[in-house]
Amino acid sequence: MWRSACGLSVRAAERAIHRKCSSRLYAHNVEKPPPQSTPRTQAEKERRRRDKEEAILRSQHNNVEDQGMKWSEKERIAYSVSTPPGEKKDTTLPFPSSYSPEYVETSWYSWWEKEGFFTPEINDRLPHAVNRSFSMCIPPPNVTGTLHLGHALTVAIEDALVRWRRMQGYKVVWVPGCDHAGIATQTVVERRLFRERGKRRQDLSREEFLKEVWTWKKEKGEEIYHQLRILGASLDWSRSCFTMDPGFSSAVTEAFVRLCDSGLIYRSEGLVNWSCALESAISDIEVDSKQLSGRTLLSVPGYQNRVEFGTMVTFSYPIDGQDGEVAVSTTRPETMLGDVAIAVHPEDPRYQAVHGKQCRHPFADRLLPIITDTMVDMELGTGAVKVTPAHDHTDFLLSQRHSLPRLTVIGGDGTMTPLCGQWLEGVKRFDAREQVIDALTEKMLFRGKRDHAMSLPVCSRSGDVIEPLLKKQWFVRCGEMAQRAIQAVDEGQLEIIPHFYTKTWSSWLSNISDWCISRQLWWGHQIPAYRVTLSDSTDTQEELWVWGRSEEEARERAAGKYGVTADAITLTQDPDVLDTWFSSGLFPFAMLGWPQQTSDLRQFYPNTILETGSDLIFFWVARMVMLGTELTGQLPFKQVLLHSLVRDKHGRKMSKSLGNVIDPLDVISGISLERLQEKVEEGNLDPRESMVAMEAQRKDFPKGIPECGTDALRFALCSYKAQGEDISLSVSQVLSCRHFCNKMWQTVRFTLGVLEDRGAELGTVEQTSPLNSMDQWVCSRLYSTVLQCEQGFERYELHSVTAALHSFWLHSLCDIYLECIKPVLSQDSGGGALGLIDTVHTGRGSQREKQVVRAVLYHCVSVSLALLSPFMPFLTEELWQRLYLLRGEGGDSAGASLCLQPYPQSSQLAHWHFPQEEADFTLVQEVCGPCVRPAKPRSWSTLALLYGPWAESPSSTSTVLRGPAPCPSRRLPFPLKAVLWVWSTTPVSYTSMFRAV
């Protein structure tokens, strides 16, 4: 068993998943972000997973209706006016009585896009434009994929930042892109080809197959962009790029050639993660780690019967020339045909007598030296390890240290090679496993088999079990580039947020290994390297390679390199393609036209920030930093903002293999439980996983998912603390945000009724003198909210921004201020229960007071809509447009959209900051709240007992309370408005509140 080797530069360090999935019990020094707790053991992870599943399944015996999300179907209101795409929506129609996402979100996006509101050129038409730019790229989703909630979180966060900066007057460019997704796309097209025409890829030429892929791309490739538009992403579609576009492909070729010229790309033989089903190497991100608690039968592509995994086989090698044996254990006994040595720890007392001895292979009749190495962990297993360099990452390193041969016994198609002997040649690897065990038993060398908890590496594209294979590939030399990436963070040139990822960044890059960039596919960027054959050469074994931006350039390079004429050279281009992550690593500058020195590249590179999921910090972020710095001489961005993973309500990672992925479009438009369950059945899951997934749906969504709308989904996603712990998303939270949308709708509906026919008479709050402390208080609360928004945005803490906005609109504006001004705005100031509140204001609803109240109300609503616009673009646009019409304001189209209005600034509202007014409310909440709120029942009689008689304060125009014991205030005077605020969230109705006063 291998001991962890701290600081050892191993290729397996890059492939953390596969190192954990080794056939031995290696104690690896793998650090996974974020480093907040001690890594759990495999048994602990399996137990937690099982516990979560059992908790879900227990709901079968409970009343699902009591546990699931409760909601009632809301009326769907459709926008019935025929509006051609790109035309502005008609907001002169009667204001609907209730909020309907379908009505609100119709037509706005196509108008924004047609008017060019999302392009940086719009900045020239903004009166509040500033001489600053903001640039960012969206993590390019796969062209084959559909968006999931992780994508939705990315869009919600990034679009909020983009819209905020655009409203601040920055010249903003947010570039959309789509990744060609080599393996995923090729797999999809191969399946379609077989389903529709009964043909395999190999039945077509490469050119014919690529033509099929491009045909599919034209048909399906725009779906992902359509979904991004539904989410309201304000992307500059005029600059959209696809990683297989001619311009982007030229950038990929240029990057490869430059890196080859500088010696950073080289060709070598090394171990790669191989999918036998795809017959290709795959990247780490395309490998899933399947947790097994013990013996498990799994379906594997190409096998009729299920294959056994999760067992440890122990067998013995006889020592040559003497009695005795050395026992070894493995989860992959079929690889023993490729064993070349046995390793033990030099200090292990059990094996001191066999150092330097040899064991005889029972089938190959070759001698295996017993070597010593401190990497072996003598505490695990038998303390002796079989060494198979051609099929194990750690063994490959050991072969380098001890000059051991490497024997490939499993081929690229997953069958055993001729080295195994005729009895196994051509046999499938897992069929060979059983034959090897039978043969060991026959030779009396089998020592037993037991259950063994393990992680099994599985190809996420094909479902095949990954096989480490030795292949000649192209590699990127990462050491020096990684050190510069570490230095950039250490010296503050690159900031990683949250900062606790800095340690993980440094640790991983310090142990990075060279990166295999070859993929044995047809779809992708064919490697611009050419094998050279010289006409007079007799050596057919040695490989001669050149590279170039074109075949002509490569021929010229070959002629100069080998001192021959161009006619004496035959070039054969490498049929492999580059790893998708290689092209994605160029995205921040290739999207702006690199290697050409375009105006976009000069103006928007380096990007301002990169925002992405924390799971991509190594696979994508680190590679962008390394490639960007090397190829452009600059860091590709100045800040990296990482958000957490989105998990389901039960804390499980959302995964197709678990059937718990939620399509954001289902949350936006609503979906029935029956359709949700159909999607699980279409996923071809493991029977148990399917049962758990469907039971979780019945528990969480007994009536399906209601129509919540884009704005509610975006606001809910931004309401979670995205930096730190993973997000356990509950659709109930999204539904709550939909209710908040309805509250906003009703508030503006009331406001429009108050301001109707008087819009032109409205002055700004700056032109109006406040008449009472209530108006001062709400304006001051608005100022404080603007200040909180500024601070939250600057710190990228969007959850604090949404919390501040929700609190102001719901509690300060609706629960308190609106209720207080209703009687003032009433024509009959003395009639009805609402009229009794007028002691908070002077003048009992005079015309002057009504004018002030209207101005303050309009001010609060319009500013709040601007503050909310980055999070709720559709709803705020719809409501703002109606207020806009009411004011009768003109101007060009750039000024006719809320998304281009100036974002409110606290510096412009500082004269409306009244800290004493806010302090009064805060004091009552802190001092009186504890003795009032716990009172049962919550009634005004209880309040009267606590606070005693009403009294008029000579120093205030407001009614105040003097509270005798037991109130902690000890007869301190508090304005009535403060008491109302304390009670604003209680079940007591406002009417009864006013009557009590």
MOHU-V647623 format. One record per backbone hydrogen bond with DSSP energy under -0.5 kcal/mol. CO is the residue of the C=O (numbers start at 1). NH is the residue of the N-H. If there is no record, write none. Layout:
co=[CO,CO]
nh=[NH,NH]
//
This chain:
co=[1,2,4,5,8,10,10,11,11,14,15,16,17,19,23,24,26,28,30,34,41,42,43,44,45,46,47,48,49,50,51,52,53,54,56,57,58,59,62,63,63,64,64,75,76,78,81,82,84,89,100,101,103,107,108,109,110,111,112,113,116,119,120,121,122,123,125,126,130,132,134,135,135,136,141,142,148,148,149,150,151,152,153,154,155,156,157,158,159,160,161,162,163,164,165,166,167,169,170,171,173,173,174,175,176,177,178,179,181,182,183,184,185,186,187,188,189,190,191,192,193,193,194,200,201,205,206,207,208,209,210,211,212,213,214,215,216,217,220,222,223,224,225,226,227,228,229,233,235,236,237,241,242,245,246,247,248,249,250,251,252,253,254,255,256,257,258,259,259,260,264,266,268,270,272,272,273,274,274,275,275,280,283,284,286,288,288,289,290,292,296,296,298,300,307,309,310,311,312,313,314,314,315,317,318,319,324,326,328,330,332,333,334,335,336,340,341,342,343,344,345,347,348,349,351,352,354,357,358,359,361,366,367,368,369,369,370,371,373,375,376,377,380,383,384,385,386,387,387,388,389,390,392,393,394,395,396,397,398,399,399,406,407,409,411,414,415,416,417,418,421,421,424,427,428,428,429,430,431,432,433,434,435,436,437,438,439,440,440,441,445,448,450,454,454,455,456,457,458,459,464,467,469,469,471,471,473,474,474,475,475,476,476,478,479,480,481,482,483,484,485,486,487,488,488,489,495,495,497,498,499,500,501,502,503,504,505,506,507,508,509,514,515,515,517,519,519,522,524,525,527,528,529,530,531,533,534,538,542,544,546,550,551,552,553,554,555,556,557,558,559,559,565,566,568,570,572,576,577,579,579,580,581,583,584,586,586,587,589,589,590,592,593,596,598,599,600,601,607,608,608,610,612,613,614,616,616,617,618,620,621,622,623,624,625,626,627,628,628,628,629,636,638,639,640,640,641,643,645,645,646,647,648,652,655,655,655,661,662,663,663,664,665,666,667,667,668,671,672,673,674,675,676,677,678,679,680,681,686,687,688,689,690,691,692,693,694,695,696,697,700,701,704,705,706,709,710,711,712,713,714,715,716,716,717,720,722,722,726,727,727,730,730,731,732,733,734,735,736,737,738,739,740,741,742,743,744,745,746,747,748,749,750,751,752,755,755,758,758,759,764,765,768,772,773,774,775,776,777,778,779,780,781,782,783,784,785,786,787,788,789,790,791,792,793,796,797,797,798,799,800,801,802,803,804,805,806,807,807,808,809,810,811,812,813,814,816,817,818,819,821,822,827,828,831,832,833,834,835,836,837,838,842,846,847,848,849,850,851,852,853,854,855,856,857,858,859,860,861,862,863,864,865,868,868,872,873,874,875,876,877,878,879,880,881,882,883,884,884,892,893,897,898,905,905,906,906,909,910,912,913,914,914,915,916,917,918,919,920,921,922,923,924,924,928,928,929,930,932,937,939,940,941,942,943,944,949,951,951,953,958,959,960,961,961,962,963,964,967,974,975,975,976,977,978,979,981,983,989,990,991,992,993]
nh=[377,27,6,8,10,13,14,14,15,16,19,20,21,22,331,26,28,30,32,36,45,46,47,48,49,50,51,52,53,54,55,56,57,58,59,60,61,62,64,66,67,67,68,77,78,80,83,84,87,91,104,105,106,111,112,113,114,115,117,116,119,122,123,124,125,126,127,129,132,171,173,608,609,175,179,145,151,152,153,154,155,156,157,158,159,160,161,162,163,164,165,166,167,168,170,169,903,130,172,134,136,175,236,138,241,141,243,143,185,186,187,188,189,190,191,192,193,194,195,196,197,199,198,203,204,209,210,211,212,213,214,215,216,217,218,219,220,221,223,226,227,228,229,230,231,233,232,235,237,239,240,178,245,249,250,251,252,253,254,255,256,257,258,259,260,261,262,264,265,263,477,475,473,471,274,469,282,276,467,279,280,275,286,287,460,290,458,291,456,454,298,309,307,303,298,296,452,313,450,330,447,448,328,326,360,322,319,317,315,313,335,336,337,338,339,369,387,371,385,373,348,349,351,352,354,355,357,370,320,368,365,361,369,359,342,371,356,344,376,3,378,380,383,345,329,343,388,340,341,391,392,470,396,397,398,399,400,401,402,403,404,408,409,417,414,429,411,426,420,421,424,425,427,416,431,432,433,434,435,436,437,438,439,440,441,442,443,445,446,444,316,314,312,292,456,457,290,466,288,463,459,274,272,471,270,473,268,517,518,266,477,478,515,482,483,484,485,486,487,488,489,490,491,493,494,492,497,640,642,501,502,504,505,506,507,508,509,510,511,511,512,516,476,517,579,521,577,524,526,578,529,548,574,546,572,570,537,540,544,532,530,554,555,556,557,558,559,560,561,562,563,564,568,569,535,533,531,527,519,582,583,584,585,586,587,589,590,591,592,594,593,601,596,598,602,603,604,605,638,638,639,641,643,616,617,620,621,622,623,624,625,626,627,628,629,630,631,632,633,634,633,607,495,610,497,642,612,614,647,727,654,729,651,648,658,659,660,663,149,666,667,668,669,670,708,709,709,705,676,677,678,679,680,681,682,683,683,684,690,691,692,693,694,695,696,697,698,699,700,701,69,704,703,671,708,713,714,715,716,717,718,719,719,720,720,722,644,724,728,647,729,733,734,735,736,737,738,739,740,741,742,743,744,745,746,747,748,749,750,751,752,753,754,755,756,758,759,761,762,762,767,768,770,776,777,778,779,780,781,782,783,784,785,786,787,788,789,790,791,792,793,794,795,797,796,798,800,801,802,803,804,805,806,807,808,809,810,811,812,813,814,815,816,817,818,819,820,821,822,823,825,826,829,831,835,835,836,837,838,839,840,841,845,850,851,852,853,854,855,856,857,858,859,860,861,862,863,864,865,866,867,868,869,871,872,876,877,878,879,880,881,882,883,884,885,886,887,888,889,895,896,900,901,908,909,909,910,912,913,914,915,917,918,919,920,921,922,923,924,925,926,927,928,929,931,932,933,934,935,939,943,944,945,946,947,948,962,953,960,956,953,976,951,963,974,964,971,967,970,961,978,979,980,981,982,983,984,986,993,994,995,996,997]
//
